[in-house]
Amino acid sequence: MKRNARLLGLLLVLVLVLGSLPLFALAEAAEFDISQPVELQIYLIGGPARDYDMVLEKLNEKTKADLNATVNINWIGWGDFQTKYPLILASGEPVDLIYASVWTQYYAEAAKGAFLDLTELAPKYMPKSYAEITPDFMQQATVDGHLYGIPAEFYQFGMMGYILRGDLMREYGFEGISHMDDYGVFLELVRDNNPEMSPGDFIATSDSLEGMLWREHGFQEITFPLVYDVREEHPKVVNFYEEAYILDFFLKMKEWGDKGYWSKSVLSNKDENAYASGLAASRIHNQDSWKSSYIAHPEYESQFFFLSPYSIKTQAMQDGMAVPASAKNPERALMLLEKLRQDREYYNLLTYGIEGLHFEVTEQNTLNPLDPEGFAPEGYCSWGFKEHKFFITPEGMPDNLDEVNAKLEEMAIVNPFVLFTPNFEPVKNERAAVASVYQQYAKPLIYGYIDNPEEGYKTLLMQLEIAGIKEMQAELQRQLDEYIASLAE
């Protein structure tokens, strides 16, 4: 009798405990062991919103209940990502989930083992999202037969461009930009008329000013300064610094630097918010940044001008998420990614903020940002899990957005080499040496620090040759030729 009473007591306790758990947690507990609490370490690109900690606290209330996990977000700033991102992956630091993209070298990092193979894990721990990956995106995210990243199911026609303060353009009577010399005119107008403001939001450790030039000439980057033109049937791998117009570019940059278009401390500048905070009159970035700027500061009347003569439909890993090989909790990380991709409340928190405080959904099913300073819609690297089914068109979008999107679609070309994923292992030493030369000799030329650009340019070419740029160029040309031959088979 006493034993039966004890059993009955245990059953009552169990009923009470189970009754207090969310249904999702019960289902997950039945299928997966989430009995041990974990802290998930996540790395994203950019910087947090003013209220990001508040939003993260709300998210963690949900993840504790649903996944028995807390989430810690770490940030890699725009000024650091080119150097810090690969260092984090190489360090062995425990990271459970990281933003991954073609521009963070997803394919190169996957090929050298930086990410965990998700081929078997993804169908088990995030089955709905895995099933939604379209065949072309699945093919593009796969490296050597293995799935190393989960692409966002979202695409657009990508373009980098000049983002300018439209209110200042109107004040100056400035018409717009069709090539980089026009941009120089705008920078000069800002310097002369608004000396309290930096003409441009230049971050030397990010996409440098030569990005204007190689995009204007229609190149795509392989690993800078090696580029190629995807419009050619059989493109050549080009050392961009050997192009005939490069010296004129360096001379122009010397002139711009002497005119004060950027700070003398630009090479150490990591302030990625100068445009957003009203301290700079322009920046160079993509159309998403243009839209975010327009919504956050409608008084700027931000305008967007294309850098490239064509656009390309963004590929699968233009935006996505990956699990680093150093992950301590890959299963729980994928379960979190499933929630971000399948649960609107999860998605909204990291994409739009807290409903009622940072945003509201109108009767017309549009998004009304209530506090863009506290949390701007889609402003904080939620792109890695961007979802068509949860996307809400924000109010306050640029008046000419439809016109810009139509133009980008009209300009679009097909990149037949979208799956070309170079293997840098055979030239990893040369690549490291070239990167060092770029920082030491190219960056000062790009920002006009060198008094004699002609001599500085000769030194740059010599140092690149010593570093092994020709060996890199030959190896990547061999790989590209091999890839093109495989297309014909």
C-alpha positions as CSV (number, residue, x, y, z in Angstrom):
1,M,0.0,0.0,0.0
2,K,2.8,2.3,0.9
3,R,4.6,1.5,-2.3
4,N,1.5,2.2,-4.3
5,A,1.1,5.6,-2.6
6,R,4.7,6.4,-3.4
7,L,4.1,5.5,-7.1
8,L,1.0,7.6,-7.1
9,G,2.9,10.6,-5.7
10,L,5.6,10.2,-8.3
11,L,3.0,10.1,-11.1
12,L,1.4,13.2,-9.8
13,V,4.7,15.1,-9.7
14,L,5.4,13.9,-13.3
15,V,2.0,15.1,-14.4
16,L,2.6,18.5,-12.8
17,V,6.0,18.8,-14.4
18,L,4.9,17.7,-17.8
19,G,1.9,19.9,-17.6
20,S,4.1,23.0,-17.1
21,L,6.2,22.3,-20.2
22,P,5.4,23.7,-23.6
23,L,4.0,21.2,-26.1
24,F,7.0,21.8,-28.4
25,A,9.4,21.0,-25.5
26,L,7.5,17.8,-24.8
27,A,7.7,16.7,-28.5
28,E,11.4,17.6,-28.7
29,A,12.1,15.8,-25.4
30,A,10.4,12.7,-26.8
31,E,12.6,12.7,-29.9
32,F,15.8,14.4,-28.8
33,D,17.7,14.6,-25.5
34,I,17.6,18.2,-24.5
35,S,17.7,17.5,-20.8
36,Q,21.0,19.3,-20.3
37,P,20.9,23.1,-20.6
38,V,23.4,24.6,-23.1
39,E,24.5,28.1,-24.2
40,L,24.7,28.5,-27.9
41,Q,27.5,30.7,-29.2
42,I,26.5,32.5,-32.4
43,Y,28.5,34.9,-34.6
44,L,26.9,37.5,-36.8
45,I,28.2,40.2,-39.1
46,G,27.8,43.9,-38.2
47,G,26.8,45.4,-34.9
48,P,23.8,45.2,-32.6
49,A,20.8,47.5,-32.3
50,R,20.5,49.8,-29.3
51,D,17.8,47.4,-27.9
52,Y,19.4,44.2,-29.1
53,D,20.0,42.9,-25.5
54,M,16.3,43.5,-24.7
55,V,15.3,41.5,-27.8
56,L,17.8,38.7,-27.0
57,E,16.3,38.5,-23.5
58,K,12.9,37.9,-25.1
59,L,14.4,35.3,-27.4
60,N,16.0,33.5,-24.6
61,E,12.8,33.2,-22.7
62,K,11.5,31.2,-25.7
63,T,14.7,29.1,-26.3
64,K,14.9,28.1,-22.6
65,A,11.3,26.9,-22.7
66,D,11.5,25.2,-26.1
67,L,15.1,24.0,-26.5
68,N,16.6,24.2,-22.9
69,A,19.1,26.6,-24.4
70,T,20.2,30.2,-24.1
71,V,21.6,32.2,-27.0
72,N,24.7,34.4,-26.9
73,I,25.3,36.6,-29.9
74,N,28.8,37.7,-30.8
75,W,29.5,40.3,-33.4
76,I,32.1,40.6,-36.1
77,G,32.1,44.3,-37.2
78,W,32.1,45.4,-40.9
79,G,35.6,46.8,-40.3
80,D,36.9,43.5,-39.1
81,F,35.2,40.7,-40.9
82,Q,37.7,40.1,-43.6
83,T,40.4,39.3,-41.1
84,K,38.5,38.3,-37.9
85,Y,36.0,35.9,-39.6
86,P,38.6,33.4,-40.8
87,L,40.6,33.7,-37.6
88,I,37.6,32.7,-35.5
89,L,37.0,29.6,-37.7
90,A,40.7,28.7,-37.6
91,S,41.1,29.3,-33.8
92,G,39.0,26.3,-32.7
93,E,36.9,28.6,-30.5
94,P,33.6,26.9,-29.7
95,V,31.1,28.4,-32.1
96,D,27.7,26.7,-32.6
97,L,26.3,28.8,-35.5
98,I,27.7,31.5,-37.8
99,Y,26.5,33.6,-40.6
100,A,28.0,32.3,-43.9
101,S,28.1,33.8,-47.3
102,V,30.0,33.8,-50.6
103,W,31.5,37.1,-49.4
104,T,32.7,35.5,-46.2
105,Q,34.4,32.8,-48.3
106,Y,31.9,30.1,-47.6
107,Y,33.2,27.8,-50.3
108,A,36.8,28.2,-49.4
109,E,36.2,27.7,-45.7
110,A,34.0,24.7,-46.3
111,A,36.6,23.1,-48.5
112,K,39.2,23.3,-45.8
113,G,37.0,21.8,-43.1
114,A,35.9,24.9,-41.2
115,F,32.3,23.9,-41.2
116,L,30.5,20.7,-40.0
117,D,29.0,18.4,-42.6
118,L,25.2,18.9,-42.2
119,T,24.2,16.3,-44.8
120,E,22.8,13.9,-42.1
121,L,22.3,16.3,-39.3
122,A,20.1,18.9,-41.1
123,P,17.3,16.5,-42.2
124,K,17.1,15.2,-38.6
125,Y,17.2,18.4,-36.5
126,M,15.7,20.9,-38.9
127,P,13.5,18.7,-41.2
128,K,11.0,21.4,-42.4
129,S,13.7,23.9,-43.4
130,Y,15.8,21.2,-45.0
131,A,12.8,20.1,-47.1
132,E,12.2,23.7,-48.3
133,I,15.7,24.0,-49.8
134,T,15.1,24.1,-53.6
135,P,17.2,21.7,-55.7
136,D,19.2,24.6,-57.3
137,F,20.0,26.1,-53.8
138,M,20.9,22.6,-52.5
139,Q,23.3,22.1,-55.4
140,Q,24.9,25.5,-54.8
141,A,25.3,25.0,-51.1
142,T,27.0,21.6,-51.5
143,V,30.7,21.4,-51.6
144,D,32.4,18.1,-52.7
145,G,29.2,16.2,-52.1
146,H,28.6,17.6,-48.6
147,L,26.1,20.2,-47.3
148,Y,28.0,22.6,-45.1
149,G,25.6,25.5,-45.0
150,I,21.8,26.2,-44.9
151,P,21.0,28.9,-47.5
152,A,18.3,31.5,-46.8
153,E,15.4,30.8,-49.0
154,F,15.4,34.3,-50.4
155,Y,16.9,35.9,-53.5
156,Q,17.1,39.2,-55.2
157,F,19.2,40.8,-58.0
158,G,22.3,41.8,-56.1
159,M,24.1,45.1,-56.6
160,M,26.6,47.2,-54.7
161,G,26.2,50.9,-55.1
162,Y,26.6,54.5,-53.9
163,I,24.2,55.5,-51.1
164,L,23.9,59.3,-51.0
165,R,22.0,61.8,-48.9
166,G,19.2,62.8,-51.2
167,D,18.4,65.9,-49.2
168,L,22.0,67.1,-49.8
169,M,21.8,66.2,-53.5
170,R,18.8,68.5,-53.8
171,E,20.5,71.2,-51.9
172,Y,23.6,71.1,-54.1
173,G,21.7,70.6,-57.3
174,F,23.6,67.3,-57.8
175,E,21.9,65.0,-60.4
176,G,23.4,61.6,-59.7
177,I,26.2,59.1,-60.4
178,S,27.0,57.2,-63.5
179,H,30.7,56.6,-62.8
180,M,33.2,57.2,-60.1
181,D,34.2,60.7,-61.2
182,D,30.6,61.8,-60.5
183,Y,31.1,60.4,-57.0
184,G,34.2,62.6,-56.6
185,V,32.1,65.7,-57.5
186,F,29.6,64.8,-54.7
187,L,32.4,64.3,-52.2
188,E,33.8,67.7,-53.1
189,L,30.4,69.4,-52.7
190,V,30.0,67.9,-49.3
191,R,33.5,69.0,-48.3
192,D,32.8,72.6,-49.4
193,N,29.2,73.0,-48.2
194,N,29.1,70.8,-45.1
195,P,32.6,70.7,-43.6
196,E,31.3,69.4,-40.3
197,M,30.4,66.1,-42.1
198,S,32.6,63.5,-43.6
199,P,31.9,63.2,-47.4
200,G,31.9,59.4,-47.2
201,D,31.6,56.6,-44.7
202,F,34.9,55.0,-45.5
203,I,36.1,51.9,-43.6
204,A,39.5,51.0,-45.0
205,T,39.4,47.5,-43.4
206,S,36.3,46.6,-45.4
207,D,35.5,47.0,-49.1
208,S,38.0,49.6,-50.2
209,L,37.6,52.3,-52.8
210,E,39.0,50.1,-55.6
211,G,35.8,48.2,-55.3
212,M,34.2,51.1,-57.2
213,L,36.6,50.5,-60.1
214,W,36.6,46.7,-60.5
215,R,32.8,46.6,-60.3
216,E,32.5,49.5,-62.7
217,H,34.5,47.4,-65.2
218,G,32.3,44.4,-64.7
219,F,34.6,42.1,-62.8
220,Q,33.7,39.6,-60.1
221,E,36.2,38.9,-57.3
222,I,37.8,35.5,-56.9
223,T,40.2,36.5,-54.1
224,F,41.4,40.1,-54.4
225,P,43.3,41.3,-56.5
226,L,42.4,38.3,-58.7
227,V,39.2,38.9,-60.6
228,Y,37.3,37.6,-63.7
229,D,34.6,38.8,-66.0
230,V,31.7,36.3,-65.9
231,R,30.2,37.7,-69.1
232,E,33.0,36.1,-71.1
233,E,32.6,32.6,-72.5
234,H,36.0,31.5,-71.2
235,P,37.1,34.2,-68.8
236,K,40.7,34.9,-67.8
237,V,41.8,35.2,-64.2
238,V,43.1,38.8,-64.1
239,N,45.4,40.5,-61.6
240,F,43.4,43.7,-61.3
241,Y,46.4,45.7,-60.4
242,E,47.9,45.0,-63.9
243,E,45.0,46.7,-65.6
244,A,46.0,49.8,-67.7
245,Y,43.9,52.2,-65.8
246,I,45.1,51.4,-62.3
247,L,47.9,54.0,-62.1
248,D,45.4,56.7,-63.0
249,F,43.1,55.4,-60.3
250,F,45.9,55.7,-57.7
251,L,46.7,59.2,-58.9
252,K,43.0,60.1,-58.5
253,M,42.9,58.7,-55.0
254,K,46.0,60.7,-54.1
255,E,44.1,63.8,-55.4
256,W,40.9,62.9,-53.4
257,G,42.9,62.2,-50.3
258,D,44.7,65.6,-50.6
259,K,41.4,67.3,-51.0
260,G,40.2,65.9,-47.7
261,Y,37.4,63.6,-49.0
262,W,38.2,61.3,-46.0
263,S,40.0,61.5,-42.7
264,K,43.7,61.1,-42.5
265,S,43.1,58.3,-40.0
266,V,40.9,56.3,-42.5
267,L,43.3,53.3,-42.4
268,S,42.4,52.7,-38.8
269,N,38.8,53.7,-39.0
270,K,36.3,51.1,-37.9
271,D,33.2,53.2,-37.4
272,E,30.6,51.6,-39.5
273,N,27.7,53.8,-38.4
274,A,28.9,57.2,-39.6
275,Y,26.3,57.4,-42.3
276,A,23.5,56.2,-40.1
277,S,24.4,58.6,-37.4
278,G,24.5,61.6,-39.7
279,L,28.3,62.0,-39.6
280,A,28.8,61.0,-43.2
281,A,27.0,62.1,-46.4
282,S,27.5,58.8,-48.4
283,R,28.5,55.2,-48.2
284,I,29.2,52.3,-50.5
285,H,27.1,49.3,-49.9
286,N,24.2,47.2,-51.3
287,Q,20.5,47.9,-51.9
288,D,19.5,46.3,-48.6
289,S,21.6,48.9,-46.7
290,W,20.0,51.6,-48.9
291,K,16.5,50.4,-47.9
292,S,17.4,50.2,-44.2
293,S,18.9,53.7,-44.3
294,Y,15.8,55.1,-46.0
295,I,13.5,53.6,-43.4
296,A,15.6,54.5,-40.4
297,H,16.2,58.1,-41.6
298,P,13.6,59.2,-44.0
299,E,14.8,62.7,-43.6
300,Y,18.0,61.8,-45.5
301,E,16.0,60.8,-48.6
302,S,18.7,58.3,-49.3
303,Q,19.4,57.6,-53.0
304,F,21.0,54.5,-54.6
305,F,23.2,54.5,-57.7
306,F,24.6,51.3,-59.3
307,L,28.3,50.4,-59.2
308,S,28.2,47.6,-61.8
309,P,26.9,47.5,-65.4
310,Y,24.9,44.3,-64.6
311,S,23.2,42.5,-61.7
312,I,23.3,38.8,-60.8
313,K,20.6,36.8,-59.2
314,T,21.9,36.1,-55.7
315,Q,23.0,32.6,-55.3
316,A,22.2,30.2,-52.5
317,M,24.9,31.1,-50.1
318,Q,24.7,34.8,-50.7
319,D,23.1,34.6,-47.3
320,G,23.0,31.5,-45.1
321,M,24.1,29.9,-41.8
322,A,26.7,27.3,-41.0
323,V,27.8,25.2,-38.0
324,P,31.5,25.5,-37.5
325,A,33.5,22.4,-37.0
326,S,34.3,23.6,-33.4
327,A,30.6,23.6,-32.4
328,K,29.9,22.1,-29.0
329,N,26.1,21.9,-29.6
330,P,25.5,21.4,-33.3
331,E,22.2,19.6,-32.8
332,R,20.7,22.3,-30.6
333,A,22.0,24.9,-33.0
334,L,20.2,23.4,-35.9
335,M,17.0,23.1,-33.7
336,L,17.3,26.8,-33.1
337,L,17.8,27.5,-36.8
338,E,14.6,25.5,-37.5
339,K,12.7,27.7,-35.0
340,L,14.1,30.8,-36.7
341,R,13.0,29.5,-40.1
342,Q,9.6,28.0,-39.0
343,D,8.3,30.0,-36.1
344,R,7.1,33.5,-36.9
345,E,7.7,34.8,-33.3
346,Y,11.3,33.7,-33.4
347,Y,11.8,35.1,-36.8
348,N,10.2,38.4,-35.9
349,L,12.3,39.0,-32.8
350,L,15.7,38.9,-34.6
351,T,14.4,40.5,-37.8
352,Y,11.9,43.2,-36.6
353,G,12.4,43.4,-32.8
354,I,9.6,43.3,-30.2
355,E,6.1,43.7,-31.5
356,G,4.4,46.8,-30.0
357,L,7.7,48.4,-29.1
358,H,9.8,48.2,-32.3
359,F,7.2,47.4,-34.9
360,E,3.5,46.8,-35.6
361,V,1.8,45.1,-38.4
362,T,-0.8,47.3,-40.1
363,E,-4.3,46.4,-41.4
364,Q,-2.7,46.4,-44.8
365,N,-0.2,43.8,-43.6
366,T,2.7,46.1,-43.9
367,L,5.3,46.6,-41.2
368,N,5.3,49.9,-39.4
369,P,8.7,50.5,-37.7
370,L,7.9,52.2,-34.3
371,D,11.5,52.8,-33.2
372,P,14.1,52.3,-35.9
373,E,16.8,53.7,-33.6
374,G,16.1,51.0,-31.1
375,F,15.7,48.2,-33.6
376,A,15.7,48.8,-37.4
377,P,13.8,46.1,-39.5
378,E,16.2,43.6,-41.0
379,G,19.2,45.6,-39.8
380,Y,21.2,43.0,-37.8
381,C,22.3,40.1,-39.9
382,S,19.0,38.2,-39.9
383,W,19.7,37.7,-43.6
384,G,21.2,34.2,-42.9
385,F,17.7,32.9,-42.1
386,K,15.6,35.2,-44.2
387,E,12.2,33.7,-45.2
388,H,9.8,34.6,-47.9
389,K,6.9,33.3,-45.8
390,F,7.6,35.6,-42.9
391,F,8.7,38.7,-44.8
392,I,6.6,41.8,-44.1
393,T,7.0,44.7,-46.5
394,P,8.0,47.7,-44.3
395,E,6.3,51.1,-44.6
396,G,8.5,54.0,-45.5
397,M,10.4,52.1,-48.2
398,P,12.0,54.3,-50.9
399,D,9.5,55.9,-53.3
400,N,11.5,54.6,-56.3
401,L,12.1,51.1,-54.9
402,D,9.9,49.4,-57.7
403,E,11.8,51.3,-60.3
404,V,15.2,50.3,-58.9
405,N,14.1,46.6,-58.6
406,A,12.8,46.6,-62.1
407,K,16.0,48.1,-63.4
408,L,18.1,45.5,-61.5
409,E,16.0,42.7,-63.0
410,E,16.4,44.1,-66.5
411,M,20.2,44.4,-66.0
412,A,20.5,40.8,-64.7
413,I,22.8,38.3,-66.3
414,V,23.2,34.6,-65.7
415,N,26.5,33.7,-64.1
416,P,27.5,30.3,-65.6
417,F,30.3,30.0,-63.1
418,V,28.2,30.4,-60.0
419,L,29.3,27.0,-58.7
420,F,33.0,27.6,-59.4
421,T,34.6,27.1,-55.9
422,P,38.4,27.6,-56.1
423,N,40.6,25.5,-53.8
424,F,43.1,27.8,-52.3
425,E,45.0,25.0,-50.5
426,P,47.7,24.6,-53.2
427,V,48.5,28.4,-53.0
428,K,47.6,29.1,-49.3
429,N,51.1,30.5,-48.6
430,E,51.1,32.7,-51.6
431,R,47.5,33.9,-50.7
432,A,48.6,34.8,-47.2
433,A,51.6,36.7,-48.6
434,V,49.5,38.5,-51.2
435,A,47.0,39.5,-48.5
436,S,49.8,41.0,-46.4
437,V,51.2,42.9,-49.4
438,Y,47.7,44.3,-50.1
439,Q,47.4,45.7,-46.6
440,Q,51.0,47.1,-46.5
441,Y,51.3,48.5,-50.0
442,A,47.9,48.7,-51.7
443,K,45.8,50.2,-49.0
444,P,48.0,53.3,-48.6
445,L,47.9,53.9,-52.3
446,I,44.1,53.5,-52.4
447,Y,43.7,56.2,-49.8
448,G,46.3,58.6,-51.1
449,Y,48.9,58.2,-48.4
450,I,51.8,57.7,-50.8
451,D,53.4,61.0,-52.0
452,N,54.6,59.4,-55.2
453,P,51.9,57.1,-56.5
454,E,54.0,56.1,-59.6
455,E,56.8,54.7,-57.4
456,G,54.3,53.3,-54.9
457,Y,52.6,51.4,-57.7
458,K,55.9,50.0,-59.0
459,T,56.7,48.8,-55.5
460,L,53.2,47.2,-55.1
461,L,53.6,45.2,-58.4
462,M,57.1,44.1,-57.4
463,Q,55.9,43.0,-53.9
464,L,53.0,41.1,-55.3
465,E,55.3,39.2,-57.7
466,I,57.6,38.3,-54.7
467,A,54.5,37.2,-52.7
468,G,53.6,34.8,-55.5
469,I,50.7,36.5,-57.3
470,K,51.6,34.9,-60.6
471,E,51.6,31.4,-59.1
472,M,48.2,32.1,-57.6
473,Q,46.9,33.4,-60.9
474,A,48.1,30.4,-62.8
475,E,46.7,27.9,-60.3
476,L,43.2,29.6,-60.2
477,Q,43.2,29.8,-64.0
478,R,43.9,26.1,-64.1
479,Q,41.0,25.4,-61.8
480,L,38.7,27.7,-63.7
481,D,39.6,26.0,-67.0
482,E,39.0,22.6,-65.5
483,Y,35.6,23.7,-64.2
484,I,34.6,25.2,-67.6
485,A,35.6,21.9,-69.2
486,S,33.5,20.0,-66.8
487,L,30.4,22.0,-67.8
488,A,30.8,20.7,-71.4
489,E,30.8,17.1,-70.3
